[in-house]
Amino acid sequence: MSKQDQILDYIIQIKTDIGGIKQHLKDINGNVNRHDKEIKGIKKKVAYVSGVIATIGAGIGIFINRVLS
């Protein structure tokens, strides 16, 4: 195997490694996007529950005011 062939093999190996790294980064990016969507869904649920709790709290406050007055 000549020096030139060795260099070519080395370059091909580097390109293969870079391709694998790029695919891995795409997979990570996909996972991050999926987690972002899950987090947004959780935030919406938390906001909804907070709204419900606030509404119940206001209702209890009004009820107590009417009972006490």
PQR file of N, CA, C, O and H, with PARSE charges and radii, in Angstrom:
ATOM      1  N   MET A   1       0.853  -1.175   0.000 -0.4000 1.5000
ATOM      2  CA  MET A   1       0.000   0.000   0.000 -0.0000 2.0000
ATOM      3  C   MET A   1       0.904   1.245   0.000  0.5500 1.7000
ATOM      4  O   MET A   1       1.768   1.422   0.858 -0.5500 1.4000
ATOM      5  N   SER A   2       0.664   2.076  -0.983 -0.4000 1.5000
ATOM      6  CA  SER A   2       1.502   3.273  -1.096 -0.0000 2.0000
ATOM      7  C   SER A   2       1.065   4.322  -0.075  0.5500 1.7000
ATOM      8  O   SER A   2      -0.011   4.235   0.518 -0.5500 1.4000
ATOM      9  H   SER A   2      -0.038   1.933  -1.680  0.4000 1.0000
ATOM     10  N   LYS A   3       1.923   5.298   0.107 -0.4000 1.5000
ATOM     11  CA  LYS A   3       1.636   6.396   1.037 -0.0000 2.0000
ATOM     12  C   LYS A   3       0.348   7.116   0.611  0.5500 1.7000
ATOM     13  O   LYS A   3      -0.465   7.505   1.450 -0.5500 1.4000
ATOM     14  H   LYS A   3       2.796   5.369  -0.375  0.4000 1.0000
ATOM     15  N   GLN A   4       0.179   7.285  -0.700 -0.4000 1.5000
ATOM     16  CA  GLN A   4      -1.006   7.972  -1.224 -0.0000 2.0000
ATOM     17  C   GLN A   4      -2.283   7.185  -0.891  0.5500 1.7000
ATOM     18  O   GLN A   4      -3.300   7.771  -0.520 -0.5500 1.4000
ATOM     19  H   GLN A   4       0.840   6.969  -1.382  0.4000 1.0000
ATOM     20  N   ASP A   5      -2.219   5.863  -1.027 -0.4000 1.5000
ATOM     21  CA  ASP A   5      -3.381   5.026  -0.695 -0.0000 2.0000
ATOM     22  C   ASP A   5      -3.723   5.126   0.794  0.5500 1.7000
ATOM     23  O   ASP A   5      -4.893   5.174   1.173 -0.5500 1.4000
ATOM     24  H   ASP A   5      -1.393   5.387  -1.328  0.4000 1.0000
ATOM     25  N   GLN A   6      -2.683   5.157   1.626 -0.4000 1.5000
ATOM     26  CA  GLN A   6      -2.899   5.276   3.067 -0.0000 2.0000
ATOM     27  C   GLN A   6      -3.584   6.606   3.398  0.5500 1.7000
ATOM     28  O   GLN A   6      -4.498   6.660   4.221 -0.5500 1.4000
ATOM     29  H   GLN A   6      -1.732   5.119   1.318  0.4000 1.0000
ATOM     30  N   ILE A   7      -3.129   7.668   2.746 -0.4000 1.5000
ATOM     31  CA  ILE A   7      -3.715   9.001   2.969 -0.0000 2.0000
ATOM     32  C   ILE A   7      -5.177   9.002   2.526  0.5500 1.7000
ATOM     33  O   ILE A   7      -6.039   9.536   3.223 -0.5500 1.4000
ATOM     34  H   ILE A   7      -2.387   7.624   2.077  0.4000 1.0000
ATOM     35  N   LEU A   8      -5.455   8.403   1.367 -0.4000 1.5000
ATOM     36  CA  LEU A   8      -6.838   8.330   0.873 -0.0000 2.0000
ATOM     37  C   LEU A   8      -7.724   7.549   1.851  0.5500 1.7000
ATOM     38  O   LEU A   8      -8.841   7.967   2.159 -0.5500 1.4000
ATOM     39  H   LEU A   8      -4.755   7.969   0.800  0.4000 1.0000
ATOM     40  N   ASP A   9      -7.216   6.419   2.330 -0.4000 1.5000
ATOM     41  CA  ASP A   9      -7.976   5.623   3.308 -0.0000 2.0000
ATOM     42  C   ASP A   9      -8.264   6.433   4.563  0.5500 1.7000
ATOM     43  O   ASP A   9      -9.361   6.380   5.119 -0.5500 1.4000
ATOM     44  H   ASP A   9      -6.309   6.079   2.080  0.4000 1.0000
ATOM     45  N   TYR A  10      -7.260   7.180   4.996 -0.4000 1.5000
ATOM     46  CA  TYR A  10      -7.394   8.011   6.196 -0.0000 2.0000
ATOM     47  C   TYR A  10      -8.461   9.084   5.987  0.5500 1.7000
ATOM     48  O   TYR A  10      -9.285   9.330   6.867 -0.5500 1.4000
ATOM     49  H   TYR A  10      -6.369   7.222   4.545  0.4000 1.0000
ATOM     50  N   ILE A  11      -8.439   9.723   4.807 -0.4000 1.5000
ATOM     51  CA  ILE A  11      -9.432  10.751   4.472 -0.0000 2.0000
ATOM     52  C   ILE A  11     -10.834  10.146   4.440  0.5500 1.7000
ATOM     53  O   ILE A  11     -11.780  10.746   4.951 -0.5500 1.4000
ATOM     54  H   ILE A  11      -7.770   9.523   4.091  0.4000 1.0000
ATOM     55  N   ILE A  12     -10.971   8.973   3.849 -0.4000 1.5000
ATOM     56  CA  ILE A  12     -12.279   8.296   3.787 -0.0000 2.0000
ATOM     57  C   ILE A  12     -12.772   7.994   5.202  0.5500 1.7000
ATOM     58  O   ILE A  12     -13.954   8.161   5.502 -0.5500 1.4000
ATOM     59  H   ILE A  12     -10.203   8.485   3.434  0.4000 1.0000
ATOM     60  N   GLN A  13     -11.862   7.548   6.067 -0.4000 1.5000
ATOM     61  CA  GLN A  13     -12.233   7.249   7.460 -0.0000 2.0000
ATOM     62  C   GLN A  13     -12.705   8.512   8.175  0.5500 1.7000
ATOM     63  O   GLN A  13     -13.695   8.479   8.907 -0.5500 1.4000
ATOM     64  H   GLN A  13     -10.902   7.412   5.823  0.4000 1.0000
ATOM     65  N   ILE A  14     -12.002   9.619   7.967 -0.4000 1.5000
ATOM     66  CA  ILE A  14     -12.388  10.896   8.587 -0.0000 2.0000
ATOM     67  C   ILE A  14     -13.772  11.317   8.097  0.5500 1.7000
ATOM     68  O   ILE A  14     -14.615  11.734   8.891 -0.5500 1.4000
ATOM     69  H   ILE A  14     -11.199   9.645   7.372  0.4000 1.0000
ATOM     70  N   LYS A  15     -14.006  11.206   6.783 -0.4000 1.5000
ATOM     71  CA  LYS A  15     -15.317  11.570   6.224 -0.0000 2.0000
ATOM     72  C   LYS A  15     -16.421  10.701   6.821  0.5500 1.7000
ATOM     73  O   LYS A  15     -17.509  11.194   7.117 -0.5500 1.4000
ATOM     74  H   LYS A  15     -13.321  10.867   6.138  0.4000 1.0000
ATOM     75  N   THR A  16     -16.145   9.421   6.996 -0.4000 1.5000
ATOM     76  CA  THR A  16     -17.123   8.499   7.586 -0.0000 2.0000
ATOM     77  C   THR A  16     -17.421   8.907   9.024  0.5500 1.7000
ATOM     78  O   THR A  16     -18.577   8.932   9.445 -0.5500 1.4000
ATOM     79  H   THR A  16     -15.261   9.020   6.756  0.4000 1.0000
ATOM     80  N   ASP A  17     -16.360   9.228   9.777 -0.4000 1.5000
ATOM     81  CA  ASP A  17     -16.529   9.658  11.168 -0.0000 2.0000
ATOM     82  C   ASP A  17     -17.356  10.937  11.231  0.5500 1.7000
ATOM     83  O   ASP A  17     -18.250  11.052  12.070 -0.5500 1.4000
ATOM     84  H   ASP A  17     -15.421   9.208   9.434  0.4000 1.0000
ATOM     85  N   ILE A  18     -17.073  11.893  10.362 -0.4000 1.5000
ATOM     86  CA  ILE A  18     -17.808  13.164  10.333 -0.0000 2.0000
ATOM     87  C   ILE A  18     -19.278  12.899  10.008  0.5500 1.7000
ATOM     88  O   ILE A  18     -20.165  13.514  10.600 -0.5500 1.4000
ATOM     89  H   ILE A  18     -16.346  11.799   9.681  0.4000 1.0000
ATOM     90  N   GLY A  19     -19.536  11.992   9.076 -0.4000 1.5000
ATOM     91  CA  GLY A  19     -20.920  11.632   8.734 -0.0000 2.0000
ATOM     92  C   GLY A  19     -21.643  11.068   9.946  0.5500 1.7000
ATOM     93  O   GLY A  19     -22.802  11.400  10.193 -0.5500 1.4000
ATOM     94  H   GLY A  19     -18.816  11.492   8.596  0.4000 1.0000
ATOM     95  N   GLY A  20     -20.956  10.212  10.704 -0.4000 1.5000
ATOM     96  CA  GLY A  20     -21.551   9.643  11.917 -0.0000 2.0000
ATOM     97  C   GLY A  20     -21.836  10.718  12.948  0.5500 1.7000
ATOM     98  O   GLY A  20     -22.882  10.703  13.597 -0.5500 1.4000
ATOM     99  H   GLY A  20     -20.014   9.943  10.503  0.4000 1.0000
ATOM    100  N   ILE A  21     -20.905  11.651  13.101 -0.4000 1.5000
ATOM    101  CA  ILE A  21     -21.075  12.750  14.059 -0.0000 2.0000
ATOM    102  C   ILE A  21     -22.267  13.618  13.646  0.5500 1.7000
ATOM    103  O   ILE A  21     -23.079  14.003  14.488 -0.5500 1.4000
ATOM    104  H   ILE A  21     -20.055  11.663  12.574  0.4000 1.0000
ATOM    105  N   LYS A  22     -22.372  13.926  12.347 -0.4000 1.5000
ATOM    106  CA  LYS A  22     -23.490  14.740  11.851 -0.0000 2.0000
ATOM    107  C   LYS A  22     -24.821  14.048  12.150  0.5500 1.7000
ATOM    108  O   LYS A  22     -25.776  14.696  12.578 -0.5500 1.4000
ATOM    109  H   LYS A  22     -21.713  13.613  11.663  0.4000 1.0000
ATOM    110  N   GLN A  23     -24.885  12.735  11.926 -0.4000 1.5000
ATOM    111  CA  GLN A  23     -26.122  11.991  12.186 -0.0000 2.0000
ATOM    112  C   GLN A  23     -26.452  12.042  13.675  0.5500 1.7000
ATOM    113  O   GLN A  23     -27.607  12.218  14.061 -0.5500 1.4000
ATOM    114  H   GLN A  23     -24.110  12.208  11.579  0.4000 1.0000
ATOM    115  N   HIS A  24     -25.431  11.887  14.494 -0.4000 1.5000
ATOM    116  CA  HIS A  24     -25.626  11.927  15.949 -0.0000 2.0000
ATOM    117  C   HIS A  24     -26.171  13.296  16.369  0.5500 1.7000
ATOM    118  O   HIS A  24     -27.072  13.372  17.204 -0.5500 1.4000
ATOM    119  H   HIS A  24     -24.493  11.744  14.180  0.4000 1.0000
ATOM    120  N   LEU A  25     -25.636  14.367  15.800 -0.4000 1.5000
ATOM    121  CA  LEU A  25     -26.107  15.719  16.113 -0.0000 2.0000
ATOM    122  C   LEU A  25     -27.559  15.902  15.676  0.5500 1.7000
ATOM    123  O   LEU A  25     -28.346  16.535  16.379 -0.5500 1.4000
ATOM    124  H   LEU A  25     -24.905  14.305  15.121  0.4000 1.0000
ATOM    125  N   LYS A  26     -27.915  15.345  14.509 -0.4000 1.5000
ATOM    126  CA  LYS A  26     -29.305  15.423  14.046 -0.0000 2.0000
ATOM    127  C   LYS A  26     -30.227  14.707  15.026  0.5500 1.7000
ATOM    128  O   LYS A  26     -31.311  15.199  15.343 -0.5500 1.4000
ATOM    129  H   LYS A  26     -27.276  14.830  13.938  0.4000 1.0000
ATOM    130  N   ASP A  27     -29.786  13.530  15.508 -0.4000 1.5000
ATOM    131  CA  ASP A  27     -30.590  12.774  16.474 -0.0000 2.0000
ATOM    132  C   ASP A  27     -30.774  13.571  17.754  0.5500 1.7000
ATOM    133  O   ASP A  27     -31.877  13.639  18.296 -0.5500 1.4000
ATOM    134  H   ASP A  27     -28.907  13.131  15.250  0.4000 1.0000
ATOM    135  N   ILE A  28     -29.685  14.179  18.240 -0.4000 1.5000
ATOM    136  CA  ILE A  28     -29.750  14.996  19.462 -0.0000 2.0000
ATOM    137  C   ILE A  28     -30.717  16.160  19.243  0.5500 1.7000
ATOM    138  O   ILE A  28     -31.549  16.452  20.102 -0.5500 1.4000
ATOM    139  H   ILE A  28     -28.789  14.124  17.800  0.4000 1.0000
ATOM    140  N   ASN A  29     -30.605  16.818  18.099 -0.4000 1.5000
ATOM    141  CA  ASN A  29     -31.475  17.952  17.780 -0.0000 2.0000
ATOM    142  C   ASN A  29     -32.941  17.510  17.774  0.5500 1.7000
ATOM    143  O   ASN A  29     -33.809  18.214  18.290 -0.5500 1.4000
ATOM    144  H   ASN A  29     -29.930  16.581  17.401  0.4000 1.0000
ATOM    145  N   GLY A  30     -33.208  16.348  17.189 -0.4000 1.5000
ATOM    146  CA  GLY A  30     -34.573  15.814  17.167 -0.0000 2.0000
ATOM    147  C   GLY A  30     -35.096  15.566  18.574  0.5500 1.7000
ATOM    148  O   GLY A  30     -36.246  15.878  18.883 -0.5500 1.4000
ATOM    149  H   GLY A  30     -32.503  15.777  16.770  0.4000 1.0000
ATOM    150  N   ASN A  31     -34.233  14.994  19.434 -0.4000 1.5000
ATOM    151  CA  ASN A  31     -34.628  14.737  20.819 -0.0000 2.0000
ATOM    152  C   ASN A  31     -34.907  16.040  21.553  0.5500 1.7000
ATOM    153  O   ASN A  31     -35.870  16.134  22.316 -0.5500 1.4000
ATOM    154  H   ASN A  31     -33.299  14.740  19.183  0.4000 1.0000
ATOM    155  N   VAL A  32     -34.061  17.050  21.323 -0.4000 1.5000
ATOM    156  CA  VAL A  32     -34.245  18.359  21.973 -0.0000 2.0000
ATOM    157  C   VAL A  32     -35.579  18.957  21.538  0.5500 1.7000
ATOM    158  O   VAL A  32     -36.327  19.469  22.370 -0.5500 1.4000
ATOM    159  H   VAL A  32     -33.280  16.973  20.704  0.4000 1.0000
ATOM    160  N   ASN A  33     -35.884  18.897  20.240 -0.4000 1.5000
ATOM    161  CA  ASN A  33     -37.149  19.451  19.739 -0.0000 2.0000
ATOM    162  C   ASN A  33     -38.339  18.729  20.364  0.5500 1.7000
ATOM    163  O   ASN A  33     -39.333  19.355  20.732 -0.5500 1.4000
ATOM    164  H   ASN A  33     -35.276  18.481  19.563  0.4000 1.0000
ATOM    165  N   ARG A  34     -38.228  17.403  20.480 -0.4000 1.5000
ATOM    166  CA  ARG A  34     -39.317  16.621  21.062 -0.0000 2.0000
ATOM    167  C   ARG A  34     -39.514  17.011  22.527  0.5500 1.7000
ATOM    168  O   ARG A  34     -40.643  17.172  22.989 -0.5500 1.4000
ATOM    169  H   ARG A  34     -37.421  16.894  20.181  0.4000 1.0000
ATOM    170  N   HIS A  35     -38.399  17.162  23.253 -0.4000 1.5000
ATOM    171  CA  HIS A  35     -38.488  17.547  24.664 -0.0000 2.0000
ATOM    172  C   HIS A  35     -39.057  18.961  24.806  0.5500 1.7000
ATOM    173  O   HIS A  35     -39.814  19.241  25.736 -0.5500 1.4000
ATOM    174  H   HIS A  35     -37.481  17.031  22.878  0.4000 1.0000
ATOM    175  N   ASP A  36     -38.687  19.849  23.877 -0.4000 1.5000
ATOM    176  CA  ASP A  36     -39.240  21.213  23.907 -0.0000 2.0000
ATOM    177  C   ASP A  36     -40.760  21.169  23.795  0.5500 1.7000
ATOM    178  O   ASP A  36     -41.465  21.877  24.514 -0.5500 1.4000
ATOM    179  H   ASP A  36     -38.072  19.622  23.122  0.4000 1.0000
ATOM    180  N   LYS A  37     -41.261  20.328  22.883 -0.4000 1.5000
ATOM    181  CA  LYS A  37     -42.712  20.210  22.709 -0.0000 2.0000
ATOM    182  C   LYS A  37     -43.356  19.665  23.977  0.5500 1.7000
ATOM    183  O   LYS A  37     -44.417  20.134  24.389 -0.5500 1.4000
ATOM    184  H   LYS A  37     -40.689  19.753  22.299  0.4000 1.0000
ATOM    185  N   GLU A  38     -42.705  18.654  24.611 -0.4000 1.5000
ATOM    186  CA  GLU A  38     -43.245  18.080  25.840 -0.0000 2.0000
ATOM    187  C   GLU A  38     -43.269  19.133  26.943  0.5500 1.7000
ATOM    188  O   GLU A  38     -44.241  19.230  27.691 -0.5500 1.4000
ATOM    189  H   GLU A  38     -41.843  18.273  24.276  0.4000 1.0000
ATOM    190  N   ILE A  39     -42.199  19.920  27.045 -0.4000 1.5000
ATOM    191  CA  ILE A  39     -42.111  20.962  28.078 -0.0000 2.0000
ATOM    192  C   ILE A  39     -43.195  22.014  27.853  0.5500 1.7000
ATOM    193  O   ILE A  39     -43.829  22.464  28.808 -0.5500 1.4000
ATOM    194  H   ILE A  39     -41.408  19.841  26.437  0.4000 1.0000
ATOM    195  N   LYS A  40     -43.411  22.411  26.590 -0.4000 1.5000
ATOM    196  CA  LYS A  40     -44.469  23.392  26.291 -0.0000 2.0000
ATOM    197  C   LYS A  40     -45.830  22.840  26.699  0.5500 1.7000
ATOM    198  O   LYS A  40     -46.665  23.568  27.235 -0.5500 1.4000
ATOM    199  H   LYS A  40     -42.896  22.046  25.815  0.4000 1.0000
ATOM    200  N   GLY A  41     -46.052  21.556  26.446 -0.4000 1.5000
ATOM    201  CA  GLY A  41     -47.320  20.920  26.841 -0.0000 2.0000
ATOM    202  C   GLY A  41     -47.482  20.929  28.347  0.5500 1.7000
ATOM    203  O   GLY A  41     -48.567  21.203  28.858 -0.5500 1.4000
ATOM    204  H   GLY A  41     -45.374  20.964  26.011  0.4000 1.0000
ATOM    205  N   ILE A  42     -46.395  20.626  29.066 -0.4000 1.5000
ATOM    206  CA  ILE A  42     -46.446  20.633  30.532 -0.0000 2.0000
ATOM    207  C   ILE A  42     -46.719  22.049  31.032  0.5500 1.7000
ATOM    208  O   ILE A  42     -47.518  22.238  31.949 -0.5500 1.4000
ATOM    209  H   ILE A  42     -45.513  20.403  28.651  0.4000 1.0000
ATOM    210  N   LYS A  43     -46.055  23.054  30.432 -0.4000 1.5000
ATOM    211  CA  LYS A  43     -46.272  24.443  30.845 -0.0000 2.0000
ATOM    212  C   LYS A  43     -47.735  24.842  30.654  0.5500 1.7000
ATOM    213  O   LYS A  43     -48.311  25.528  31.498 -0.5500 1.4000
ATOM    214  H   LYS A  43     -45.405  22.900  29.687  0.4000 1.0000
ATOM    215  N   LYS A  44     -48.340  24.406  29.531 -0.4000 1.5000
ATOM    216  CA  LYS A  44     -49.754  24.720  29.280 -0.0000 2.0000
ATOM    217  C   LYS A  44     -50.633  24.093  30.357  0.5500 1.7000
ATOM    218  O   LYS A  44     -51.569  24.725  30.847 -0.5500 1.4000
ATOM    219  H   LYS A  44     -47.873  23.848  28.845  0.4000 1.0000
ATOM    220  N   LYS A  45     -50.325  22.831  30.728 -0.4000 1.5000
ATOM    221  CA  LYS A  45     -51.113  22.147  31.751 -0.0000 2.0000
ATOM    222  C   LYS A  45     -50.962  22.854  33.096  0.5500 1.7000
ATOM    223  O   LYS A  45     -51.941  23.035  33.820 -0.5500 1.4000
ATOM    224  H   LYS A  45     -49.564  22.318  30.329  0.4000 1.0000
ATOM    225  N   VAL A  46     -49.728  23.253  33.429 -0.4000 1.5000
ATOM    226  CA  VAL A  46     -49.484  23.957  34.692 -0.0000 2.0000
ATOM    227  C   VAL A  46     -50.253  25.275  34.706  0.5500 1.7000
ATOM    228  O   VAL A  46     -50.869  25.625  35.713 -0.5500 1.4000
ATOM    229  H   VAL A  46     -48.933  23.105  32.841  0.4000 1.0000
ATOM    230  N   ALA A  47     -50.219  26.004  33.598 -0.4000 1.5000
ATOM    231  CA  ALA A  47     -50.938  27.282  33.510 -0.0000 2.0000
ATOM    232  C   ALA A  47     -52.434  27.049  33.679  0.5500 1.7000
ATOM    233  O   ALA A  47     -53.113  27.819  34.359 -0.5500 1.4000
ATOM    234  H   ALA A  47     -49.718  25.720  32.780  0.4000 1.0000
ATOM    235  N   TYR A  48     -52.945  25.994  33.064 -0.4000 1.5000
ATOM    236  CA  TYR A  48     -54.375  25.676  33.167 -0.0000 2.0000
ATOM    237  C   TYR A  48     -54.749  25.356  34.615  0.5500 1.7000
ATOM    238  O   TYR A  48     -55.736  25.873  35.140 -0.5500 1.4000
ATOM    239  H   TYR A  48     -52.394  25.369  32.512  0.4000 1.0000
ATOM    240  N   VAL A  49     -53.945  24.494  35.256 -0.4000 1.5000
ATOM    241  CA  VAL A  49     -54.217  24.108  36.646 -0.0000 2.0000
ATOM    242  C   VAL A  49     -54.126  25.334  37.551  0.5500 1.7000
ATOM    243  O   VAL A  49     -54.947  25.504  38.452 -0.5500 1.4000
ATOM    244  H   VAL A  49     -53.144  24.074  34.830  0.4000 1.0000
ATOM    245  N   SER A  50     -53.128  26.188  37.313 -0.4000 1.5000
ATOM    246  CA  SER A  50     -52.990  27.427  38.108 -0.0000 2.0000
ATOM    247  C   SER A  50     -54.229  28.297  37.953  0.5500 1.7000
ATOM    248  O   SER A  50     -54.714  28.875  38.926 -0.5500 1.4000
ATOM    249  H   SER A  50     -52.460  26.050  36.581  0.4000 1.0000
ATOM    250  N   GLY A  51     -54.739  28.388  36.731 -0.4000 1.5000
ATOM    251  CA  GLY A  51     -55.953  29.166  36.473 -0.0000 2.0000
ATOM    252  C   GLY A  51     -57.151  28.594  37.206  0.5500 1.7000
ATOM    253  O   GLY A  51     -57.955  29.330  37.778 -0.5500 1.4000
ATOM    254  H   GLY A  51     -54.345  27.918  35.941  0.4000 1.0000
ATOM    255  N   VAL A  52     -57.264  27.265  37.182 -0.4000 1.5000
ATOM    256  CA  VAL A  52     -58.378  26.605  37.874 -0.0000 2.0000
ATOM    257  C   VAL A  52     -58.280  26.860  39.373  0.5500 1.7000
ATOM    258  O   VAL A  52     -59.279  27.176  40.019 -0.5500 1.4000
ATOM    259  H   VAL A  52     -56.611  26.667  36.716  0.4000 1.0000
ATOM    260  N   ILE A  53     -57.064  26.722  39.932 -0.4000 1.5000
ATOM    261  CA  ILE A  53     -56.864  26.946  41.368 -0.0000 2.0000
ATOM    262  C   ILE A  53     -57.207  28.395  41.726  0.5500 1.7000
ATOM    263  O   ILE A  53     -57.856  28.652  42.740 -0.5500 1.4000
ATOM    264  H   ILE A  53     -56.252  26.465  39.407  0.4000 1.0000
ATOM    265  N   ALA A  54     -56.772  29.330  40.895 -0.4000 1.5000
ATOM    266  CA  ALA A  54     -57.065  30.751  41.144 -0.0000 2.0000
ATOM    267  C   ALA A  54     -58.569  30.994  41.117  0.5500 1.7000
ATOM    268  O   ALA A  54     -59.094  31.735  41.948 -0.5500 1.4000
ATOM    269  H   ALA A  54     -56.244  29.121  40.071  0.4000 1.0000
ATOM    270  N   THR A  55     -59.259  30.379  40.172 -0.4000 1.5000
ATOM    271  CA  THR A  55     -60.716  30.533  40.053 -0.0000 2.0000
ATOM    272  C   THR A  55     -61.409  29.961  41.286  0.5500 1.7000
ATOM    273  O   THR A  55     -62.322  30.578  41.836 -0.5500 1.4000
ATOM    274  H   THR A  55     -58.832  29.777  39.497  0.4000 1.0000
ATOM    275  N   ILE A  56     -60.971  28.778  41.715 -0.4000 1.5000
ATOM    276  CA  ILE A  56     -61.559  28.148  42.909 -0.0000 2.0000
ATOM    277  C   ILE A  56     -61.297  29.042  44.134  0.5500 1.7000
ATOM    278  O   ILE A  56     -62.181  29.265  44.962 -0.5500 1.4000
ATOM    279  H   ILE A  56     -60.230  28.277  41.268  0.4000 1.0000
ATOM    280  N   GLY A  57     -60.047  29.549  44.224 -0.4000 1.5000
ATOM    281  CA  GLY A  57     -59.687  30.430  45.339 -0.0000 2.0000
ATOM    282  C   GLY A  57     -60.568  31.674  45.370  0.5500 1.7000
ATOM    283  O   GLY A  57     -61.035  32.084  46.433 -0.5500 1.4000
ATOM    284  H   GLY A  57     -59.329  29.368  43.552  0.4000 1.0000
ATOM    285  N   ALA A  58     -60.791  32.268  44.213 -0.4000 1.5000
ATOM    286  CA  ALA A  58     -61.647  33.467  44.132 -0.0000 2.0000
ATOM    287  C   ALA A  58     -63.069  33.116  44.525  0.5500 1.7000
ATOM    288  O   ALA A  58     -63.728  33.881  45.230 -0.5500 1.4000
ATOM    289  H   ALA A  58     -60.412  31.935  43.350  0.4000 1.0000
ATOM    290  N   GLY A  59     -63.545  31.969  44.075 -0.4000 1.5000
ATOM    291  CA  GLY A  59     -64.902  31.516  44.418 -0.0000 2.0000
ATOM    292  C   GLY A  59     -65.048  31.320  45.913  0.5500 1.7000
ATOM    293  O   GLY A  59     -66.055  31.723  46.495 -0.5500 1.4000
ATOM    294  H   GLY A  59     -63.011  31.348  43.502  0.4000 1.0000
ATOM    295  N   ILE A  60     -64.058  30.705  46.543 -0.4000 1.5000
ATOM    296  CA  ILE A  60     -64.096  30.485  47.996 -0.0000 2.0000
ATOM    297  C   ILE A  60     -64.080  31.840  48.714  0.5500 1.7000
ATOM    298  O   ILE A  60     -64.811  32.042  49.684 -0.5500 1.4000
ATOM    299  H   ILE A  60     -63.240  30.378  46.070  0.4000 1.0000
ATOM    300  N   GLY A  61     -63.234  32.773  48.227 -0.4000 1.5000
ATOM    301  CA  GLY A  61     -63.172  34.107  48.822 -0.0000 2.0000
ATOM    302  C   GLY A  61     -64.511  34.810  48.768  0.5500 1.7000
ATOM    303  O   GLY A  61     -64.937  35.406  49.757 -0.5500 1.4000
ATOM    304  H   GLY A  61     -62.641  32.609  47.440  0.4000 1.0000
ATOM    305  N   ILE A  62     -65.178  34.751  47.634 -0.4000 1.5000
ATOM    306  CA  ILE A  62     -66.500  35.385  47.472 -0.0000 2.0000
ATOM    307  C   ILE A  62     -67.513  34.721  48.403  0.5500 1.7000
ATOM    308  O   ILE A  62     -68.313  35.399  49.048 -0.5500 1.4000
ATOM    309  H   ILE A  62     -64.832  34.267  46.830  0.4000 1.0000
ATOM    310  N   PHE A  63     -67.471  33.386  48.466 -0.4000 1.5000
ATOM    311  CA  PHE A  63     -68.390  32.631  49.322 -0.0000 2.0000
ATOM    312  C   PHE A  63     -68.210  33.027  50.789  0.5500 1.7000
ATOM    313  O   PHE A  63     -69.187  33.275  51.496 -0.5500 1.4000
ATOM    314  H   PHE A  63     -66.821  32.835  47.942  0.4000 1.0000
ATOM    315  N   ILE A  64     -66.945  33.083  51.242 -0.4000 1.5000
ATOM    316  CA  ILE A  64     -66.656  33.444  52.635 -0.0000 2.0000
ATOM    317  C   ILE A  64     -67.136  34.881  52.919  0.5500 1.7000
ATOM    318  O   ILE A  64     -67.706  35.155  53.975 -0.5500 1.4000
ATOM    319  H   ILE A  64     -66.152  32.881  50.668  0.4000 1.0000
ATOM    320  N   ASN A  65     -66.897  35.792  51.960 -0.4000 1.5000
ATOM    321  CA  ASN A  65     -67.361  37.181  52.133 -0.0000 2.0000
ATOM    322  C   ASN A  65     -68.865  37.233  52.320  0.5500 1.7000
ATOM    323  O   ASN A  65     -69.361  37.959  53.182 -0.5500 1.4000
ATOM    324  H   ASN A  65     -66.435  35.569  51.102  0.4000 1.0000
ATOM    325  N   ARG A  66     -69.590  36.475  51.526 -0.4000 1.5000
ATOM    326  CA  ARG A  66     -71.063  36.506  51.607 -0.0000 2.0000
ATOM    327  C   ARG A  66     -71.547  35.904  52.918  0.5500 1.7000
ATOM    328  O   ARG A  66     -72.503  36.394  53.521 -0.5500 1.4000
ATOM    329  H   ARG A  66     -69.187  35.885  50.826  0.4000 1.0000
ATOM    330  N   VAL A  67     -70.873  34.823  53.361 -0.4000 1.5000
ATOM    331  CA  VAL A  67     -71.280  34.162  54.598 -0.0000 2.0000
ATOM    332  C   VAL A  67     -71.005  35.082  55.788  0.5500 1.7000
ATOM    333  O   VAL A  67     -71.812  35.171  56.713 -0.5500 1.4000
ATOM    334  H   VAL A  67     -70.097  34.425  52.872  0.4000 1.0000
ATOM    335  N   LEU A  68     -69.861  35.762  55.753 -0.4000 1.5000
ATOM    336  CA  LEU A  68     -69.470  36.598  56.888 -0.0000 2.0000
ATOM    337  C   LEU A  68     -70.230  37.929  56.932  0.5500 1.7000
ATOM    338  O   LEU A  68     -70.377  38.520  58.001 -0.5500 1.4000
ATOM    339  H   LEU A  68     -69.206  35.690  55.001  0.4000 1.0000
ATOM    340  N   SER A  69     -70.709  38.400  55.786 -0.4000 1.5000
ATOM    341  CA  SER A  69     -71.350  39.720  55.784 -0.0000 2.0000
ATOM    342  C   SER A  69     -72.839  39.649  56.043  0.5500 1.7000
ATOM    343  O   SER A  69     -73.510  40.681  56.071 -0.5500 1.4000
ATOM    344  H   SER A  69     -70.589  37.920  54.916  0.4000 1.0000
TER
END
